[in-house]
Amino acid sequence: MPTKRKDLTGMTFGNLTVIEYAYSKKYAYWKCRCKCGEETFVRSSHLIAGAVKSCGCVNSEIGKRTVKSAQNANRKHDESKSRLHVIWTNMKQRCGNSKNAGYKDYGGRGIKICHEWENCYIAFRDWALTNGYREDLTIDRIDNNGNYEPSNCRWANKEIQSNNQRRNINITYKNEIKTASEWAKELGISRTTFYRWLNQGKTIDEIANKRQSA
């Protein structure tokens, strides 16, 4: 019998206040708001253990130790030449290096990497290996305007990635054609949630009805 998930809604962990349950695959993740106003997704165990206490904005001693620990882990993993490590490195370059050829389409558009992944390859690797990673797949953001974070990423083949390009995401609903982002805004749903439901196979009618009944 599955263990009942502890409800963390409304609880505060350091600078983070839990807004709502976000999603669960192998681990449960919660949507949190930091004191600085930023929102982030954090694993239950990381909140409860005190491993994550902010969105990453606070340069405290605890934050320094966390980053140092992550850096040590990165040095010890001995996977710097692995395909996953190359994917992680390239992802960071696209989002953070203005001299990178792909920066204009990523960091230049405001695309970021969640703090959990940006500071720790091991966290990214563990997510990848428990969420469908294969050697023939590449990382894909479900919402092309969203960040690299667990709730907005998947492993996809070239056909899925091609169909998910910004210029192709148009949806006809009630005789109107709009982008998925525009429909998400009109229906009052976050882009990340909207794209996740689309990825689960829900039609826009089902999404609209789900929103109305919420």
Contacts in CASP RR format, 6 or more apart in sequence:
PFRMAT RR
TARGET T0000
AUTHOR 0000-0000-0000
METHOD contacts of the structure
MODEL  1
MPTKRKDLTGMTFGNLTVIEYAYSKKYAYWKCRCKCGEETFVRSSHLIAG
AVKSCGCVNSEIGKRTVKSAQNANRKHDESKSRLHVIWTNMKQRCGNSKN
AGYKDYGGRGIKICHEWENCYIAFRDWALTNGYREDLTIDRIDNNGNYEP
SNCRWANKEIQSNNQRRNINITYKNEIKTASEWAKELGISRTTFYRWLNQ
GKTIDEIANKRQSA
5 21 0 8 1.000
5 24 0 8 1.000
5 28 0 8 1.000
5 44 0 8 1.000
6 44 0 8 1.000
7 21 0 8 1.000
8 18 0 8 1.000
8 21 0 8 1.000
8 30 0 8 1.000
8 44 0 8 1.000
8 47 0 8 1.000
8 48 0 8 1.000
9 18 0 8 1.000
9 19 0 8 1.000
9 20 0 8 1.000
9 21 0 8 1.000
9 30 0 8 1.000
10 17 0 8 1.000
10 18 0 8 1.000
10 19 0 8 1.000
11 17 0 8 1.000
11 18 0 8 1.000
11 47 0 8 1.000
12 18 0 8 1.000
13 32 0 8 1.000
13 47 0 8 1.000
13 48 0 8 1.000
13 50 0 8 1.000
13 52 0 8 1.000
13 53 0 8 1.000
14 50 0 8 1.000
14 53 0 8 1.000
14 54 0 8 1.000
15 34 0 8 1.000
15 35 0 8 1.000
15 36 0 8 1.000
15 53 0 8 1.000
15 54 0 8 1.000
15 55 0 8 1.000
15 57 0 8 1.000
15 58 0 8 1.000
16 32 0 8 1.000
16 33 0 8 1.000
16 34 0 8 1.000
16 40 0 8 1.000
16 42 0 8 1.000
16 47 0 8 1.000
16 52 0 8 1.000
16 53 0 8 1.000
16 54 0 8 1.000
16 55 0 8 1.000
17 32 0 8 1.000
17 33 0 8 1.000
18 30 0 8 1.000
18 31 0 8 1.000
18 32 0 8 1.000
18 47 0 8 1.000
19 30 0 8 1.000
19 31 0 8 1.000
19 32 0 8 1.000
19 33 0 8 1.000
19 39 0 8 1.000
20 30 0 8 1.000
20 31 0 8 1.000
21 28 0 8 1.000
21 30 0 8 1.000
21 31 0 8 1.000
22 29 0 8 1.000
22 30 0 8 1.000
22 31 0 8 1.000
22 41 0 8 1.000
22 151 0 8 1.000
23 29 0 8 1.000
23 150 0 8 1.000
23 151 0 8 1.000
23 196 0 8 1.000
25 130 0 8 1.000
25 131 0 8 1.000
26 130 0 8 1.000
26 131 0 8 1.000
27 43 0 8 1.000
27 44 0 8 1.000
27 45 0 8 1.000
28 43 0 8 1.000
28 44 0 8 1.000
29 41 0 8 1.000
29 42 0 8 1.000
29 43 0 8 1.000
29 44 0 8 1.000
29 150 0 8 1.000
29 151 0 8 1.000
30 41 0 8 1.000
30 42 0 8 1.000
30 43 0 8 1.000
30 44 0 8 1.000
30 47 0 8 1.000
31 39 0 8 1.000
31 40 0 8 1.000
31 41 0 8 1.000
32 39 0 8 1.000
32 40 0 8 1.000
32 41 0 8 1.000
32 42 0 8 1.000
32 47 0 8 1.000
32 55 0 8 1.000
33 39 0 8 1.000
34 40 0 8 1.000
34 54 0 8 1.000
34 55 0 8 1.000
34 56 0 8 1.000
34 57 0 8 1.000
35 54 0 8 1.000
36 54 0 8 1.000
36 55 0 8 1.000
36 57 0 8 1.000
36 58 0 8 1.000
37 55 0 8 1.000
38 55 0 8 1.000
38 57 0 8 1.000
39 55 0 8 1.000
40 55 0 8 1.000
40 56 0 8 1.000
40 114 0 8 1.000
40 115 0 8 1.000
40 149 0 8 1.000
41 114 0 8 1.000
41 149 0 8 1.000
41 150 0 8 1.000
41 151 0 8 1.000
42 52 0 8 1.000
42 116 0 8 1.000
43 52 0 8 1.000
43 116 0 8 1.000
45 51 0 8 1.000
46 52 0 8 1.000
46 116 0 8 1.000
51 66 0 8 1.000
52 66 0 8 1.000
52 115 0 8 1.000
52 116 0 8 1.000
53 60 0 8 1.000
53 62 0 8 1.000
53 63 0 8 1.000
54 60 0 8 1.000
54 63 0 8 1.000
55 115 0 8 1.000
56 63 0 8 1.000
56 115 0 8 1.000
66 119 0 8 1.000
67 119 0 8 1.000
70 119 0 8 1.000
70 120 0 8 1.000
70 121 0 8 1.000
70 122 0 8 1.000
70 123 0 8 1.000
71 119 0 8 1.000
73 120 0 8 1.000
73 121 0 8 1.000
73 122 0 8 1.000
74 120 0 8 1.000
74 121 0 8 1.000
74 122 0 8 1.000
77 85 0 8 1.000
77 121 0 8 1.000
77 122 0 8 1.000
77 125 0 8 1.000
79 85 0 8 1.000
79 121 0 8 1.000
79 125 0 8 1.000
83 135 0 8 1.000
84 124 0 8 1.000
84 125 0 8 1.000
84 128 0 8 1.000
84 133 0 8 1.000
85 121 0 8 1.000
85 125 0 8 1.000
87 128 0 8 1.000
87 138 0 8 1.000
87 139 0 8 1.000
88 117 0 8 1.000
88 121 0 8 1.000
88 124 0 8 1.000
88 125 0 8 1.000
91 113 0 8 1.000
91 117 0 8 1.000
91 139 0 8 1.000
91 148 0 8 1.000
92 113 0 8 1.000
92 118 0 8 1.000
93 100 0 8 1.000
93 103 0 8 1.000
94 100 0 8 1.000
94 102 0 8 1.000
94 103 0 8 1.000
94 105 0 8 1.000
94 106 0 8 1.000
94 107 0 8 1.000
94 111 0 8 1.000
95 103 0 8 1.000
95 106 0 8 1.000
95 107 0 8 1.000
95 111 0 8 1.000
95 112 0 8 1.000
95 113 0 8 1.000
95 148 0 8 1.000
96 103 0 8 1.000
96 106 0 8 1.000
96 107 0 8 1.000
97 103 0 8 1.000
98 108 0 8 1.000
109 145 0 8 1.000
111 141 0 8 1.000
111 145 0 8 1.000
111 146 0 8 1.000
111 147 0 8 1.000
111 148 0 8 1.000
112 118 0 8 1.000
112 147 0 8 1.000
112 148 0 8 1.000
113 147 0 8 1.000
113 148 0 8 1.000
113 149 0 8 1.000
114 147 0 8 1.000
114 148 0 8 1.000
114 149 0 8 1.000
114 150 0 8 1.000
116 123 0 8 1.000
116 124 0 8 1.000
116 149 0 8 1.000
116 150 0 8 1.000
117 123 0 8 1.000
117 124 0 8 1.000
117 127 0 8 1.000
117 148 0 8 1.000
117 149 0 8 1.000
127 150 0 8 1.000
128 139 0 8 1.000
128 155 0 8 1.000
131 150 0 8 1.000
131 153 0 8 1.000
131 154 0 8 1.000
131 155 0 8 1.000
132 155 0 8 1.000
133 155 0 8 1.000
134 155 0 8 1.000
136 157 0 8 1.000
137 155 0 8 1.000
137 156 0 8 1.000
137 157 0 8 1.000
138 155 0 8 1.000
138 156 0 8 1.000
138 157 0 8 1.000
138 158 0 8 1.000
138 161 0 8 1.000
139 148 0 8 1.000
139 153 0 8 1.000
139 154 0 8 1.000
139 155 0 8 1.000
139 156 0 8 1.000
140 153 0 8 1.000
140 154 0 8 1.000
140 155 0 8 1.000
140 156 0 8 1.000
140 160 0 8 1.000
140 161 0 8 1.000
140 164 0 8 1.000
141 147 0 8 1.000
141 148 0 8 1.000
141 152 0 8 1.000
141 153 0 8 1.000
141 164 0 8 1.000
142 152 0 8 1.000
142 153 0 8 1.000
142 154 0 8 1.000
142 164 0 8 1.000
142 192 0 8 1.000
142 195 0 8 1.000
142 196 0 8 1.000
142 198 0 8 1.000
142 199 0 8 1.000
143 152 0 8 1.000
143 180 0 8 1.000
143 181 0 8 1.000
143 191 0 8 1.000
143 192 0 8 1.000
143 194 0 8 1.000
143 195 0 8 1.000
144 164 0 8 1.000
144 165 0 8 1.000
144 166 0 8 1.000
144 169 0 8 1.000
145 166 0 8 1.000
145 181 0 8 1.000
145 191 0 8 1.000
146 152 0 8 1.000
146 191 0 8 1.000
146 192 0 8 1.000
151 192 0 8 1.000
151 196 0 8 1.000
152 192 0 8 1.000
152 195 0 8 1.000
152 196 0 8 1.000
154 199 0 8 1.000
156 164 0 8 1.000
162 168 0 8 1.000
169 179 0 8 1.000
169 180 0 8 1.000
169 181 0 8 1.000
170 177 0 8 1.000
170 178 0 8 1.000
170 179 0 8 1.000
170 180 0 8 1.000
171 177 0 8 1.000
171 178 0 8 1.000
171 179 0 8 1.000
171 180 0 8 1.000
171 183 0 8 1.000
171 204 0 8 1.000
173 183 0 8 1.000
173 204 0 8 1.000
173 205 0 8 1.000
173 208 0 8 1.000
178 186 0 8 1.000
180 191 0 8 1.000
180 194 0 8 1.000
180 195 0 8 1.000
180 198 0 8 1.000
181 191 0 8 1.000
181 194 0 8 1.000
183 194 0 8 1.000
183 204 0 8 1.000
184 190 0 8 1.000
184 191 0 8 1.000
184 193 0 8 1.000
184 194 0 8 1.000
184 195 0 8 1.000
185 191 0 8 1.000
187 194 0 8 1.000
187 207 0 8 1.000
187 208 0 8 1.000
187 211 0 8 1.000
188 211 0 8 1.000
189 207 0 8 1.000
189 211 0 8 1.000
194 207 0 8 1.000
197 206 0 8 1.000
197 207 0 8 1.000
197 210 0 8 1.000
198 207 0 8 1.000
202 210 0 8 1.000
END
